[in-house]
Amino acid sequence: MATELVEQDVSPEESEPTKTERLSLEAVAADDSLPIWEAFLPYHMMWKNVDWVVFAWMLSMHIGFLIAPFFFTWEAGLVALVTHFLCSSVGICIGFHRYLAHRSFKLSRPAELFVMFWATMAGQGSPLRWAATHRLHHQRSDKEGDPHSPKDGKLWSHITWLFLRQPDQAIDRLYKKYIPDLLKDPVMQFVEKTYGFILFASAPVYFAAGYAYGGLPQAIAFMLWGVCFRMVVSYHSTWCVNSATHLWGYVSYKTTDTSKNNWWVALLTYGEGWHNNHHAHPRLARAGHRWWEIDISFWVIRLMEYTGQATHVVDKIPALGAKSTEDEL
């Protein structure tokens, strides 16, 4: 009965299983006859399916964020500003998003390792899971199975979806379906195995740098601002792409979802807020398609191209209103 249900081509409201038809998260993950996106449906969110590791991490970062203003120094603020750009623009926007998830360009090995390092420092998790989940999002955008659609609730799309634990079987199936290319990449396998170590090892580095610069007060300030404050600002900016840009803004291209171009999200995320542009033409390395749609991350990609670190950059802007290529992930 459940298999027949998910095969029907109907709206999310019509196809949501009734309580008697709902399968457990583990059952969905283990059943290869069911689409893997069923493991991401909001009805699975219950106490036994909460990812408490993610919850504890986010809670600790937000506590650090709230404490940080009491330990502010100009030096720590500068550290936060610089690392925010490196982690959010170079790491997430360029590395995880436009490079890994969409293959919008190719990178030299040194450039690849550079962007992956800063992506891991962003604290947004595994590179493979990030890319796989994002490709799933594009395939199911604002349909049933989208991991973070506002149609399932504004709070869900912004943060709550992160707390849904996924069984190992679900992750294995997700990877095999959505990122078979990355599974074959030895560099990505290395980053996948070491990203946690790199992230946690960075904390004492911030502390030591601050201590060497100005003793214990600067050590605490560097830690709180360089890690907690910077990460939380980056988190909510990134999450606004999932929530706000599917709710508010203007449309330049007709797509099958509710993606919008949102100027203030674009400013917060170094260009990711031009979301309707991106969903219409996801392979493009640039998200800003008009001269005034500022896309700082694409400027960095251009710089990498000029210096020979990026090649095969997909950057030809289609005519506004042109038929979307949203199926080309």
SERO-4910 file (N, C-alpha, C, O; in steps of 0.05 Angstrom, whole numbers):
BEGIN
 pado doro    nc1    nc2    nc3   cac1   cac2   cac3    cc1    cc2    cc3    oc1    oc2    oc3
  Met    A     17    -24      0      0      0      0     17     25      0     12     44    -14
  Ala    A     39     25     17     56     48     18     71     52     -8     75     75    -16
  Thr    A     79     30    -21     93     33    -46     75     45    -67     84     62    -82
  Glu    A     50     37    -69     32     48    -88     28     77    -82     25     93   -101
  Leu    A     28     85    -57     23    112    -50     44    131    -61     38    152    -72
  Val    A     70    123    -57     91    141    -66     94    142    -96    108    160   -106
  Glu    A     83    123   -110     85    122   -139     66    142   -152     69    149   -175
  Gln    A     45    150   -137     25    167   -149     36    195   -154     51    206   -137
  Asp    A     29    207   -177     38    234   -184     17    254   -175      1    264   -192
  Val    A     16    260   -150     -4    279   -139     10    299   -122     34    297   -117
  Ser    A     -5    318   -112      7    339    -96     15    329    -68      5    308    -60
  Pro    A     34    342    -54     43    334    -28     20    331     -8     20    313      8
  Glu    A      1    349    -10    -22    347      9    -38    322      4    -47    310     23
  Glu    A    -41    314    -21    -57    291    -27    -42    265    -22    -54    245    -15
  Ser    A    -15    266    -25      0    241    -24     11    235      4     24    215      8
  Glu    A      7    254     23     18    248     50      5    224     62    -20    223     63
  Pro    A     20    204     71      9    180     81     -9    185    106     -3    203    122
  Thr    A    -29    169    109    -45    170    134    -29    156    156     -9    142    151
  Lys    A    -37    160    181    -22    149    203    -20    119    202      0    108    210
  Thr    A    -40    106    192    -40     77    190    -21     67    168    -13     44    168
  Glu    A    -15     85    148      2     77    126     31     84    130     48     75    115
  Arg    A     36    101    149     63    111    153     82     88    162     76     73    180
  Leu    A    105     88    150    126     68    157    146     82    176    149    106    175
  Ser    A    160     66    192    181     77    209    204     87    191    207     78    168
  Leu    A    220    104    203    244    114    188    262     91    180    273     91    158
  Glu    A    266     72    198    284     49    192    272     32    170    287     22    153
  Ala    A    245     29    170    233     12    149    235     25    122    240     12    102
  Val    A    232     52    121    236     66     96    264     64     86    269     59     62
  Ala    A    283     67    104    312     66     97    319     38     86    336     36     68
  Ala    A    307     17     97    314    -10     89    300    -20     64    307    -40     53
  Asp    A    279     -6     56    262    -16     34    271     -2      7    265     21      2
  Asp    A    286    -17     -9    296     -6    -34    274      0    -54    279     14    -74
  Ser    A    250    -11    -50    228     -5    -68    216     22    -64    201     32    -81
  Leu    A    222     35    -41    213     62    -35    233     82    -43    257     78    -40
  Pro    A    225    105    -53    244    127    -60    258    136    -34    245    139    -13
  Ile    A    283    143    -36    298    150    -12    288    176      0    292    181     24
  Trp    A    275    193    -16    265    218     -5    244    214     16    238    232     32
  Glu    A    232    190     17    212    185     38    225    186     66    211    191     86
  Ala    A    251    182     68    265    183     94    267    211    104    275    215    127
  Phe    A    262    231     87    264    259     95    238    273    100    237    297    105
  Leu    A    216    257    100    190    269    105    187    279    134    196    265    152
  Pro    A    174    301    138    172    313    165    158    295    185    162    298    209
  Tyr    A    140    277    176    126    261    196    144    242    211    136    231    232
  His    A    168    238    201    188    221    216    199    236    241    210    223    258
  Met    A    195    262    242    206    277    265    191    271    290    169    280    294
  Met    A    203    255    307    193    248    333    217    244    351    240    242    342
  Trp    A    213    241    377    235    241    396    256    219    389    280    224    391
  Lys    A    247    196    382    266    174    376    282    178    351    303    165    347
  Asn    A    273    197    334    288    202    309    304    228    310    314    237    289
  Val    A    306    240    333    321    265    335    351    259    334    360    240    348
  Asp    A    366    274    319    395    272    319    406    289    341    410    313    338
  Trp    A    411    277    364    418    292    388    446    304    386    453    323    399
  Val    A    463    291    369    490    302    365    488    329    351    501    349    359
  Val    A    472    330    330    469    356    315    455    376    333    463    400    334
  Phe    A    435    367    349    421    386    367    440    397    387    440    422    392
  Ala    A    457    380    399    476    390    420    496    409    408    504    429    420
  Trp    A    505    403    383    524    420    370    512    448    365    525    468    371
  Met    A    488    448    354    475    474    348    469    489    374    472    514    374
  Leu    A    461    475    394    456    489    420    481    502    431    480    524    440
  Ser    A    503    487    430    528    497    441    538    521    425    548    541    436
  Met    A    535    520    398    544    542    382    527    567    387    537    590    388
  His    A    501    563    391    484    586    396    489    598    424    486    622    428
  Ile    A    495    581    443    502    592    470    528    609    468    530    630    479
  Gly    A    548    598    453    572    613    448    567    639    434    580    660    440
  Phe    A    548    639    415    541    663    401    530    684    420    536    708    417
  Leu    A    513    676    439    501    695    457    521    706    477    519    728    487
  Ile    A    541    690    484    562    698    503    583    716    490    594    734    503
  Ala    A    588    712    464    609    726    449    610    756    453    632    767    457
  Pro    A    587    770    452    588    800    455    601    809    481    612    832    482
  Phe    A    600    793    502    612    801    528    642    799    527    656    809    545
  Phe    A    653    786    506    682    783    504    693    795    479    714    787    469
  Phe    A    678    815    468    686    826    442    713    841    444    718    856    463
  Thr    A    729    836    424    753    853    418    753    858    388    743    842    373
  Trp    A    765    880    381    766    886    352    782    865    337    775    859    314
  Glu    A    802    855    349    818    834    336    801    809    331    803    796    310
  Ala    A    786    801    351    769    777    349    747    782    328    740    764    313
  Gly    A    736    806    327    717    813    307    728    811    279    714    802    260
  Leu    A    753    819    275    766    817    249    770    788    242    766    780    219
  Val    A    778    771    261    781    743    256    755    731    247    754    715    228
  Ala    A    733    738    260    707    728    253    699    736    225    688    721    209
  Leu    A    705    761    218    698    772    192    713    758    169    701    750    149
  Val    A    739    755    173    755    742    152    748    713    149    745    703    127
  Thr    A    746    698    171    739    670    170    710    665    160    705    645    148
  His    A    693    684    166    665    682    155    666    682    125    653    666    112
  Phe    A    681    700    113    683    701     84    696    675     73    686    664     54
  Leu    A    718    667     85    732    643     76    714    618     78    714    601     60
  Cys    A    700    615    100    684    591    104    658    592     88    650    573     76
  Ser    A    644    615     89    618    617     76    619    620     46    605    606     32
  Ser    A    636    638     37    638    642      8    656    622     -6    647    606    -23
  Val    A    682    621      2    701    603    -10    694    574     -4    694    557    -22
  Gly    A    687    568     21    681    540     29    654    530     20    653    511      5
  Ile    A    633    542     30    606    532     25    595    540     -3    588    522    -18
  Cys    A    594    566     -8    583    574    -34    598    563    -58    587    552    -76
  Ile    A    625    566    -57    641    557    -80    647    527    -78    644    513    -97
  Gly    A    656    518    -54    665    491    -51    643    470    -51    641    454    -69
  Phe    A    627    470    -30    606    450    -27    584    454    -48    574    434    -59
  His    A    576    479    -53    553    484    -69    559    483    -99    551    464   -113
  Arg    A    572    503   -109    575    506   -138    596    486   -149    594    478   -173
  Tyr    A    615    477   -133    635    458   -143    625    429   -139    623    414   -158
  Leu    A    620    421   -114    613    393   -109    585    387   -118    581    368   -134
  Ala    A    565    402   -109    537    395   -115    530    398   -144    515    382   -155
  His    A    541    419   -158    532    425   -185    554    422   -206    548    424   -230
  Arg    A    579    418   -198    601    415   -217    601    437   -238    602    432   -262
  Ser    A    599    462   -229    597    485   -247    624    493   -258    626    510   -276
  Phe    A    646    481   -249    673    487   -258    691    465   -248    683    448   -232
  Lys    A    716    465   -257    736    446   -247    757    462   -233    762    486   -239
  Leu    A    770    449   -213    790    462   -197    817    447   -199    817    423   -202
  Ser    A    838    462   -197    864    449   -194    865    435   -167    849    442   -150
  Arg    A    883    416   -164    884    402   -138    890    420   -115    876    418    -94
  Pro    A    909    439   -116    913    457    -94    888    474    -87    881    478    -64
  Ala    A    874    484   -108    850    500   -104    828    483    -91    813    492    -74
  Glu    A    826    458   -100    805    440    -90    810    435    -60    791    436    -44
  Leu    A    834    430    -52    841    425    -24    836    450     -8    827    449     15
  Phe    A    842    473    -20    838    499     -6    809    504      0    802    510     23
  Val    A    792    501    -20    763    506    -15    751    485      3    733    491     19
  Met    A    760    460      1    749    439     19    757    444     48    742    438     66
  Phe    A    781    454     52    790    460     79    771    480     92    762    476    115
  Trp    A    766    502     78    749    523     89    720    514     91    705    524    108
  Ala    A    712    496     73    684    485     75    681    469    100    660    470    114
  Thr    A    701    452    107    699    436    131    699    454    156    686    448    176
  Met    A    714    477    155    715    495    177    688    510    181    684    521    203
  Ala    A    671    509    161    645    522    164    627    507    183    607    519    193
  Gly    A    633    482    188    617    467    208    589    459    197    571    455    213
  Gln    A    587    456    171    561    447    159    560    418    152    543    409    137
  Gly    A    579    403    164    577    374    162    594    362    139    611    375    127
  Ser    A    588    337    133    602    321    113    599    333     85    577    341     78
  Pro    A    620    334     70    618    344     42    600    326     25    585    337      8
  Leu    A    601    300     28    585    282     12    556    285     19    538    286      2
  Arg    A    550    287     45    522    289     53    510    316     45    487    318     36
  Trp    A    527    337     46    518    364     38    510    363      9    489    372      1
  Ala    A    528    352     -8    523    352    -37    499    334    -44    483    341    -61
  Ala    A    498    311    -31    476    292    -37    449    304    -30    430    302    -45
  Thr    A    448    316     -6    423    328      3    414    351    -15    391    355    -20
  His    A    434    366    -24    428    389    -41    418    379    -69    399    391    -80
  Arg    A    429    358    -79    419    348   -105    391    337   -102    375    340   -120
  Leu    A    386    324    -79    359    315    -73    340    339    -72    317    337    -83
  His    A    348    360    -59    332    384    -57    324    395    -85    301    402    -90
  His    A    343    396   -103    337    406   -130    318    387   -145    301    396   -159
  Gln    A    321    361   -141    304    343   -155    275    344   -145    256    341   -160
  Arg    A    272    349   -119    246    348   -106    237    376    -97    219    378    -80
  Ser    A    249    397   -107    245    424    -96    215    431    -93    200    432   -112
  Asp    A    207    436    -68    180    444    -60    159    423    -67    136    428    -69
  Lys    A    169    398    -71    151    375    -74    154    357    -50    172    362    -33
  Glu    A    137    337    -48    140    318    -26    168    305    -28    176    295    -49
  Gly    A    183    305     -6    209    294     -6    231    314     -7    255    307     -4
  Asp    A    225    339    -12    245    361    -10    253    362     20    237    365     37
  Pro    A    279    359     25    288    358     53    281    383     69    278    381     94
  His    A    279    406     56    274    431     71    257    451     56    266    473     50
  Ser    A    233    443     50    215    462     36    198    477     56    188    465     76
  Pro    A    194    503     52    176    519     70    147    509     69    131    515     86
  Lys    A    140    493     48    113    482     47    108    463     71     86    457     78
  Asp    A    130    453     83    128    436    106    131    453    132    132    442    154
  Gly    A    131    479    129    134    497    152    159    514    150    180    505    143
  Lys    A    156    539    157    178    558    156    201    549    174    224    550    166
  Leu    A    195    542    199    215    533    218    229    507    209    253    504    212
  Trp    A    213    489    197    224    464    187    244    470    165    266    459    166
  Ser    A    238    487    147    256    493    125    281    508    134    302    506    122
  His    A    278    523    156    301    539    165    321    523    182    345    525    178
  Ile    A    310    507    200    329    493    219    320    465    227    337    447    230
  Thr    A    294    461    232    285    436    245    292    411    229    297    391    241
  Trp    A    292    413    202    298    390    186    326    378    192    331    355    187
  Leu    A    344    395    202    371    386    208    371    366    231    390    350    234
  Phe    A    351    366    248    351    349    272    338    322    266    336    305    285
  Leu    A    330    316    241    320    290    235    343    271    229    357    273    209
  Arg    A    346    252    247    368    232    244    362    214    220    339    206    216
  Gln    A    383    207    205    380    189    183    396    163    188    419    164    194
  Pro    A    383    140    186    397    115    190    419    111    170    418    123    148
  Asp    A    439     95    176    461     91    158    452     80    131    463     88    110
  Gln    A    431     63    131    421     53    106    410     75     88    413     74     64
  Ala    A    397     94    101    386    117     85    409    133     73    407    141     50
  Ile    A    430    138     88    452    154     78    466    139     55    473    151     35
  Asp    A    470    112     58    482     96     37    466     98     11    477    102    -10
  Arg    A    440     96     14    423     97    -10    423    125    -22    423    128    -47
  Leu    A    423    145     -5    424    173    -15    449    178    -31    448    190    -52
  Tyr    A    472    168    -20    497    172    -34    498    158    -60    507    169    -80
  Lys    A    490    133    -61    491    117    -85    474    129   -108    480    127   -131
  Lys    A    451    141   -100    433    152   -120    442    179   -129    440    185   -153
  Tyr    A    451    196   -111    455    224   -118    484    233   -122    489    253   -135
  Ile    A    503    218   -111    530    227   -114    549    204   -122    571    202   -111
  Pro    A    542    188   -141    560    166   -149    587    176   -159    607    163   -156
  Asp    A    586    200   -171    611    212   -181    630    220   -159    654    216   -161
  Leu    A    619    230   -137    636    238   -114    646    214    -98    668    215    -86
  Leu    A    631    192    -99    640    168    -85    665    156    -97    680    142    -84
  Lys    A    670    163   -122    693    152   -136    717    171   -134    739    164   -143
  Asp    A    713    194   -122    734    214   -120    751    210    -95    741    213    -73
  Pro    A    777    203    -98    794    198    -74    797    222    -56    800    219    -32
  Val    A    798    246    -68    801    270    -52    777    274    -34    779    281    -11
  Met    A    753    270    -46    728    273    -30    726    252     -8    716    257     13
  Gln    A    736    228    -14    736    207      7    754    215     30    748    210     53
  Phe    A    777    227     23    796    237     44    783    259     61    784    258     85
  Val    A    770    278     47    757    300     62    735    289     79    730    299    102
  Glu    A    720    270     68    698    258     83    707    245    109    693    247    130
  Lys    A    730    233    109    741    219    132    754    238    152    757    231    176
  Thr    A    763    261    143    779    278    161    765    304    168    776    320    185
  Tyr    A    741    310    157    729    337    162    723    341    191    726    364    201
  Gly    A    715    321    205    709    324    234    734    331    250    733    348    267
  Phe    A    756    317    244    781    323    258    790    351    253    798    366    271
  Ile    A    789    360    227    797    387    220    781    408    235    791    427    245
  Leu    A    755    403    236    737    422    249    743    425    278    745    447    289
  Phe    A    745    402    292    749    403    321    777    412    328    781    425    349
  Ala    A    796    406    311    824    415    316    827    445    313    846    457    324
  Ser    A    808    458    299    810    486    295    805    502    320    816    524    323
  Ala    A    789    491    338    783    506    363    807    513    379    811    536    387
  Pro    A    824    493    386    849    500    401    868    518    385    883    533    397
  Val    A    867    517    359    883    535    343    874    564    347    891    581    350
  Tyr    A    848    569    346    838    595    352    846    605    380    855    627    384
  Phe    A    843    586    399    850    593    427    880    600    429    887    620    442
  Ala    A    897    583    417    925    587    419    934    613    406    951    628    416
  Ala    A    922    619    382    929    643    368    921    668    384    936    687    386
  Gly    A    897    667    397    889    689    413    906    692    438    913    715    446
  Tyr    A    914    670    450    931    671    474    958    682    467    969    699    482
  Ala    A    969    674    444    995    684    436    994    714    430   1013    729    434
  Tyr    A    971    723    420    968    751    413    964    769    437    975    791    439
  Gly    A    946    760    456    939    778    478    931    764    503    916    776    519
  Gly    A    941    740    508    935    727    533    907    714    534    894    711    513
  Leu    A    898    707    557    873    693    561    848    708    550    831    696    538
  Pro    A    846    734    555    822    748    544    819    746    514    797    742    504
  Gln    A    842    749    500    840    747    471    836    718    462    823    713    442
  Ala    A    846    699    478    842    671    471    813    664    472    802    651    454
  Ile    A    799    673    493    770    668    495    755    682    473    736    672    461
  Ala    A    763    707    468    750    723    447    753    710    419    734    709    404
  Phe    A    777    701    413    782    688    387    765    664    384    754    659    363
  Met    A    763    648    406    746    623    405    717    630    400    704    618    383
  Leu    A    706    648    416    678    654    415    670    668    389    650    662    377
  Trp    A    687    687    380    680    701    355    689    686    330    674    686    310
  Gly    A    712    674    331    722    659    307    708    633    302    707    624    279
  Val    A    696    622    323    682    596    320    651    601    323    637    599    303
  Cys    A    642    606    347    614    606    353    599    628    338    580    623    324
  Phe    A    607    653    342    593    676    330    593    673    299    573    676    286
  Arg    A    617    668    288    620    666    259    603    643    248    589    647    228
  Met    A    603    620    262    587    598    252    557    603    252    543    596    233
  Val    A    548    614    274    519    618    277    509    638    256    487    634    244
  Val    A    524    659    251    516    678    230    516    664    203    497    668    187
  Ser    A    536    648    198    537    633    173    514    613    171    502    610    149
  Tyr    A    508    599    193    486    579    193    460    593    184    447    584    166
  His    A    453    614    198    427    626    193    426    639    166    404    640    153
  Ser    A    448    649    156    449    660    129    444    638    109    428    641     90
  Thr    A    457    615    112    453    592     94    425    582     96    413    576     76
  Trp    A    415    580    120    387    570    124    367    588    112    345    579    103
  Cys    A    373    614    110    354    633     97    351    626     67    330    632     55
  Val    A    371    614     55    369    606     28    348    584     25    332    584      6
  Asn    A    347    566     45    327    545     45    299    555     51    279    545     40
  Ser    A    297    575     68    271    584     77    263    610     63    243    610     48
  Ala    A    277    632     68    268    658     59    267    660     28    248    673     18
  Thr    A    286    648     14    286    651    -15    265    633    -29    263    634    -53
  His    A    251    617    -13    228    603    -24    202    616    -15    180    605    -19
  Leu    A    204    639     -2    181    653      9    178    682     -2    157    690    -10
  Trp    A    200    697     -2    200    725     -8    220    733    -30    243    723    -29
  Gly    A    211    749    -48    229    759    -69    215    761    -96    191    759    -98
  Tyr    A    231    764   -117    220    766   -144    230    743   -161    249    729   -154
  Val    A    216    739   -183    221    716   -201    230    726   -228    217    743   -240
  Ser    A    253    716   -237    262    723   -264    257    700   -284    256    705   -308
  Tyr    A    255    676   -274    250    653   -291    227    636   -281    222    635   -257
  Lys    A    213    624   -299    191    606   -291    203    579   -284    216    566   -300
  Thr    A    198    570   -259    208    544   -250    184    528   -239    162    539   -237
  Thr    A    189    503   -232    168    487   -221    166    489   -191    150    475   -178
  Asp    A    182    506   -179    182    509   -150    176    538   -142    167    554   -159
  Thr    A    180    545   -117    173    572   -107    199    589   -103    198    608    -88
  Ser    A    220    582   -116    246    596   -111    243    625   -120    230    632   -140
  Lys    A    256    643   -104    255    672   -109    283    683   -108    301    671    -97
  Asn    A    286    706   -120    311    722   -117    307    742    -94    288    757    -94
  Asn    A    324    740    -75    321    757    -51    347    772    -46    368    760    -40
  Trp    A    346    798    -48    370    814    -47    385    813    -20    410    812    -20
  Trp    A    370    814      2    384    814     28    396    787     35    417    786     48
  Val    A    384    765     26    397    739     29    422    737     12    442    726     21
  Ala    A    420    749    -12    444    749    -29    467    764    -16    490    755    -19
  Leu    A    462    786     -3    483    801     10    495    785     34    519    786     39
  Leu    A    477    771     49    486    756     72    502    731     64    519    721     79
  Thr    A    498    721     40    509    695     32    528    697      8    535    677     -4
  Tyr    A    538    721      2    557    725    -19    547    716    -46    562    707    -63
  Gly    A    520    719    -50    509    714    -77    489    692    -78    475    689    -99
  Glu    A    485    676    -57    468    653    -59    438    660    -58    421    643    -64
  Gly    A    432    685    -52    404    693    -50    390    697    -76    365    700    -77
  Trp    A    405    697    -99    392    698   -125    382    670   -132    392    658   -151
  His    A    363    661   -116    357    633   -116    339    624   -139    342    601   -149
  Asn    A    322    641   -149    306    634   -172    324    631   -197    320    612   -213
  Asn    A    343    648   -199    363    645   -221    377    618   -219    380    604   -239
  His    A    385    612   -194    400    587   -190    383    562   -196    392    543   -208
  His    A    358    562   -186    341    539   -190    333    536   -220    329    514   -229
  Ala    A    331    558   -234    325    556   -262    348    545   -278    345    531   -298
  His    A    373    552   -270    397    544   -285    419    536   -265    438    551   -261
  Pro    A    415    513   -252    433    505   -230    462    499   -237    479    501   -220
  Arg    A    467    493   -263    495    487   -270    512    512   -273    536    510   -273
  Leu    A    500    535   -275    515    560   -278    532    565   -253    523    562   -230
  Ala    A    557    574   -257    574    581   -235    566    608   -223    574    613   -200
  Arg    A    551    624   -237    542    649   -226    512    648   -219    496    636   -233
  Ala    A    506    661   -196    478    662   -188    465    689   -196    441    690   -201
  Gly    A    481    710   -196    471    736   -204    471    738   -234    491    736   -247
  His    A    447    743   -246    445    744   -275    441    772   -286    442    776   -310
  Arg    A    437    792   -269    435    820   -277    458    835   -265    469    826   -245
  Trp    A    465    858   -277    489    872   -268    488    880   -239    509    882   -226
  Trp    A    464    885   -229    461    894   -202    456    871   -182    454    876   -158
  Glu    A    455    846   -192    452    823   -174    481    815   -165    494    798   -178
  Ile    A    489    826   -143    516    822   -133    521    793   -125    506    782   -109
  Asp    A    542    782   -137    549    754   -131    579    752   -126    595    746   -143
  Ile    A    586    757   -101    614    758    -93    628    731    -98    651    731   -106
  Ser    A    614    710    -92    626    683    -96    634    679   -125    655    666   -130
  Phe    A    618    689   -144    626    686   -172    650    703   -179    667    695   -195
  Trp    A    653    726   -166    677    742   -170    702    727   -162    722    728   -175
  Val    A    699    711   -140    722    695   -131    728    673   -151    751    667   -156
  Ile    A    707    661   -161    710    640   -182    725    652   -206    742    639   -217
  Arg    A    717    676   -214    730    689   -237    759    694   -231    776    689   -248
  Leu    A    765    702   -206    793    706   -198    809    680   -200    832    680   -209
  Met    A    796    659   -191    809    632   -192    813    624   -221    833    611   -228
  Glu    A    794    631   -238    797    625   -267    820    640   -279    836    629   -294
  Tyr    A    822    666   -273    844    683   -284    871    673   -275    891    676   -289
  Thr    A    873    662   -251    898    652   -241    904    623   -248    924    611   -239
  Gly    A    886    611   -264    890    584   -273    882    562   -253    888    539   -258
  Gln    A    869    570   -231    860    550   -211    833    539   -217    826    517   -207
  Ala    A    817    552   -233    790    542   -241    788    542   -271    797    561   -285
  Thr    A    777    521   -282    773    518   -311    745    508   -317    731    499   -299
  His    A    738    508   -343    712    498   -352    689    511   -335    670    497   -327
  Val    A    691    537   -331    671    551   -315    645    554   -332    646    566   -354
  Val    A    623    544   -323    597    547   -337    585    574   -329    576    577   -306
  Asp    A    586    593   -347    578    620   -339    562    635   -359    558    659   -356
  Lys    A    553    622   -380    537    636   -401    509    641   -390    493    623   -386
  Ile    A    502    667   -386    476    674   -376    455    671   -398    458    683   -419
  Pro    A    433    656   -392    412    654   -412    395    680   -413    397    697   -395
  Ala    A    380    684   -434    362    707   -435    342    706   -413    332    685   -406
  Leu    A    337    729   -400    317    730   -379    291    719   -389    281    728   -410
  Gly    A    279    701   -374    254    689   -382    257    665   -399    238    652   -407
  Ala    A    282    658   -405    287    634   -422    278    609   -408    276    609   -383
  Lys    A    274    588   -423    265    563   -411    286    553   -392    310    554   -397
  Ser    A    277    545   -368    296    537   -347    309    510   -354    298    495   -370
  Thr    A    332    506   -343    346    481   -345    349    468   -318    369    456   -311
  Glu    A    327    470   -302    328    462   -274    333    432   -270    341    423   -249
  Asp    A    327    416   -291    332    387   -289    361    380   -291    369    358   -285
  Glu    A    378    399   -300    406    394   -302    420    401   -276    428    424   -272
  Leu    A    423    382   -258    434    387   -232    464    393   -234    476    398   -213
***
